[in-house]
Amino acid sequence: MNHDPDQLAAAYLTAMRPRARRRFEAHLLACESCWQEVSLARRGRELAELARPVAPPGLRDDIRAAVAGAAATQPTARPPVRRPVAAATAVTIALAGAAVLARPWQHPPAGPAPAPPAALAAAVASYRGSQLPGTPVPAGQAPDLTRLNLHLVTGTAGRLDGVAVTMFTYRTPAGARVTLYRSGQPFAEAAGARELGGDENAAWTMQSGGVTVLCARGNHAVLLLGSDPALVRQAGLLLDAI
């Protein structure tokens, strides 16, 4: 199809109408150009927000050129649903009941300490067994994922291997399930994970025995888990986690 990825990405990140936004999010999963443009625009916007006082004329173009140059040396990962199964590079890691080799993200000394790697294994085991980390009702409100036909089933607060979390579970009418975990600590990146960007603040994803794990960009304190990789990625886009 003939379209302008630059204009579409700008509209998506600013004032796209809800119906058009849903169509464009579905289009993102199949269009490399638009996926790259949205990723570059998001990174450019983050850099522009750091420019204080008011940036001089032409800074936007300079930022976009710098981001594009960085992306050229380490391209933004393409959505996993676009890769044929035979050519997929996602590494399956057996987490439940096994040690996980992971490296923590680097954080300032004043920031929260990373969650131990076993917390990620506990999250996957909790999802597989449909187990709750606790019984209290979470204080925070559950994100609205009804645009993806995902409806809230339950929400609890508890602990995963000693790490305090809140958990929200969603289902589609067809039975597809997505679980969201929030923590006050960043989750360590699992060995074999694939980073969805070019810096240490990027989101990352991995596969474990048929379960897709997506760790949100930024502080890496949010996990999305599900058996449908496309649905997990759509939820990540909706929550601005990618």
C-alpha positions in Angstrom: 0.0 0.0 0.0 1.1 3.6 -0.6 1.4 5.6 2.6 3.7 8.0 4.4 5.2 6.3 7.5 6.5 9.7 8.8 3.0 11.3 8.8 1.3 8.2 10.2 3.9 7.9 13.0 3.4 11.5 13.9 -0.4 11.2 14.0 -0.2 8.0 16.0 2.0 9.6 18.7 -0.2 12.8 18.9 -3.8 13.0 17.8 -4.9 9.9 15.9 -8.6 9.0 16.5 -9.2 5.8 18.4 -10.6 3.8 15.4 -7.7 4.9 13.2 -5.3 4.1 16.0 -6.5 0.5 16.3 -6.2 0.0 12.6 -2.7 1.5 12.6 -1.6 -0.7 15.5 -2.6 -3.7 13.5 -0.8 -2.3 10.5 2.4 -1.8 12.6 2.7 -5.6 13.0 3.1 -6.0 9.2 4.9 -2.8 8.1 8.6 -2.5 8.7 8.8 1.2 7.6 6.0 2.3 10.0 7.5 0.2 12.9 10.9 1.9 12.4 9.3 5.4 12.1 7.3 5.0 15.3 10.3 3.7 17.2 12.5 6.6 15.9 9.8 9.2 16.6 9.4 7.9 20.2 13.1 8.1 20.8 13.4 11.5 19.2 10.6 12.8 21.4 12.3 11.5 24.5 15.5 13.3 23.5 13.6 16.5 22.6 12.0 16.6 26.0 15.5 16.8 27.5 16.3 20.0 25.6 15.7 22.9 28.0 15.4 25.8 27.5 13.5 26.1 24.2 15.5 24.2 21.5 17.0 26.2 18.6 15.5 25.9 15.1 16.5 22.7 13.3 17.0 20.6 16.5 14.2 18.3 15.5 16.0 17.4 12.3 19.3 17.0 14.1 17.8 14.7 16.6 16.0 12.6 14.0 19.3 12.3 12.0 21.2 11.2 15.2 18.5 8.7 16.1 18.4 7.4 12.5 22.2 7.0 12.6 22.1 5.0 15.8 19.3 2.9 14.4 21.4 2.1 11.3 24.1 0.5 13.4 21.6 -1.4 15.6 18.2 -1.7 13.8 15.0 -1.7 15.9 13.8 -5.3 16.2 10.9 -6.3 13.9 7.7 -7.7 15.4 8.1 -11.4 16.0 4.8 -12.2 14.2 6.4 -11.3 10.9 9.1 -13.9 11.1 8.5 -17.4 9.7 8.6 -20.1 12.3 11.5 -21.8 10.6 13.6 -18.6 10.7 12.6 -17.4 14.2 15.6 -16.5 16.4 13.8 -16.3 19.7 15.5 -18.5 22.3 13.3 -20.8 24.4 14.5 -20.7 28.0 13.3 -23.2 30.6 12.7 -21.0 33.6 10.4 -22.9 36.0 12.4 -25.0 38.4 15.8 -23.9 36.9 18.3 -21.1 37.5 18.1 -18.2 35.1 21.3 -16.6 33.8 20.5 -12.9 33.6 22.2 -9.5 33.8 20.6 -6.7 35.8 20.0 -3.3 34.1 22.3 -0.5 35.3 20.6 1.9 37.5 21.8 4.9 39.5 22.9 4.1 43.1 19.8 5.9 44.5 17.4 3.8 42.3 15.7 0.6 43.3 17.8 -2.6 43.3 17.0 -5.1 40.5 14.7 -8.0 41.3 16.5 -11.3 41.5 16.4 -13.4 38.4 14.3 -16.0 40.2 11.4 -13.5 40.2 11.2 -13.7 36.4 11.0 -17.5 36.7 8.3 -17.2 39.3 6.3 -15.0 37.0 6.4 -17.5 34.2 5.5 -20.3 36.6 2.6 -18.3 38.0 1.3 -17.6 34.5 1.6 -21.3 33.4 -0.2 -22.5 36.6 -2.8 -19.7 36.7 -1.5 -19.1 40.2 -2.0 -15.8 42.1 1.0 -14.2 43.9 -1.3 -13.3 46.8 -4.9 -12.4 47.8 -5.1 -8.7 48.6 -6.8 -6.4 46.1 -4.2 -4.1 44.4 -4.3 -0.4 45.3 -3.7 0.7 41.8 -6.2 0.6 39.0 -5.9 -2.0 36.3 -5.0 -0.7 32.8 -7.9 -0.8 30.3 -7.2 -3.4 27.5 -10.7 -3.7 26.2 -9.7 -2.2 22.9 -7.9 -5.5 22.3 -11.0 -7.4 23.5 -9.1 -8.3 26.7 -11.3 -8.1 29.7 -10.1 -8.0 33.3 -10.5 -11.3 35.2 -8.7 -10.8 38.4 -6.2 -8.6 40.2 -4.1 -9.3 43.3 -1.2 -8.1 45.2 1.5 -10.4 46.5 5.1 -11.5 46.1 7.1 -13.4 43.4 10.1 -15.0 45.0 10.1 -12.3 47.6 9.5 -9.4 45.2 6.4 -7.3 45.8 4.1 -7.2 42.7 0.6 -6.5 41.6 -0.9 -8.8 39.0 -3.8 -8.3 36.6 -5.1 -11.1 34.4 -7.1 -10.5 31.2 -8.9 -12.8 28.9 -10.5 -12.6 25.4 -13.9 -14.1 24.8 -12.0 -16.8 22.9 -10.0 -17.7 26.0 -6.6 -16.1 25.1 -5.0 -14.9 28.3 -2.5 -12.0 29.1 -1.1 -11.3 32.5 0.5 -8.0 33.6 2.9 -7.8 36.6 4.0 -4.5 38.1 6.9 -4.3 40.5 8.7 -1.5 42.4 12.0 -3.1 41.2 13.3 -3.5 37.7 13.3 -7.1 36.3 16.7 -8.4 35.2 17.0 -9.2 31.5 17.0 -12.9 30.9 19.9 -14.5 28.9 18.8 -15.0 25.3 16.3 -12.1 25.5 15.9 -9.9 22.4 16.0 -6.1 23.0 13.4 -4.1 21.1 15.5 -1.0 20.6 19.1 0.3 20.6 19.8 1.4 24.2 19.6 0.0 27.8 16.2 1.6 28.3 14.6 -0.4 25.5 12.0 -3.1 26.1 13.0 -6.7 25.7 11.2 -10.0 25.0 11.8 -13.7 25.2 10.1 -17.0 24.9 9.9 -19.7 27.6 8.1 -23.0 26.7 5.4 -21.3 24.6 5.0 -18.3 26.9 5.9 -14.9 25.5 7.5 -12.5 28.0 7.7 -8.7 27.3 9.5 -6.4 29.8 8.4 -2.8 29.4 10.9 -0.1 28.3 12.0 2.6 30.8 12.3 1.3 34.3 11.7 -2.4 33.3 9.4 -2.9 36.2 6.4 -4.1 34.2 6.0 -7.6 32.6 3.4 -8.8 30.1 3.0 -12.6 29.7 0.9 -14.5 27.2 0.8 -17.5 24.9 -0.1 -15.4 21.9 3.0 -13.3 20.8 0.9 -11.0 18.6 -1.6 -10.2 21.4 1.3 -9.6 23.9 2.9 -7.2 21.5 -0.4 -5.4 20.9 -0.9 -5.0 24.6 2.6 -3.6 24.9 1.9 -1.1 22.2 -1.4 0.0 23.8 0.4 0.4 27.2 3.3 2.3 25.5 5.6 -0.4 26.9 7.6 -0.9 23.6 
